[in-house]
Amino acid sequence: MGYTNVALKDTIMEMYPELQEHGITVSLDFNRELKTYDVTLRKDSHELITHIEKKDADECMDGIKCIYLGIKIAEFVKNFELLK
């Protein structure tokens, strides 16, 4: 399946609207060595870098939520909720 990093990022942002709701920025790059996508979540001075497998990214592009990424996003968002 062929798609761009921008298309994958846009799909992730659509699937997880809490990212935008909490002002969390997302960037991603394909790691050719590991054949994974490095996903970076940022808010203020806080940052979380995680990885999603190519297979999970392909499923994401097919409209299937990536459970692993969803858990990481939920943890990141929860940390900011606790700071309030």
Secondary structure by P-SEA (a helix, b strand, c coil): ccccaaaaaaaaaaacccccccbbbbbbbbcccccccbbbbbcccbbbbbbbcaaaaaaaaaccccaaaaaaaaaaaaaaaaac
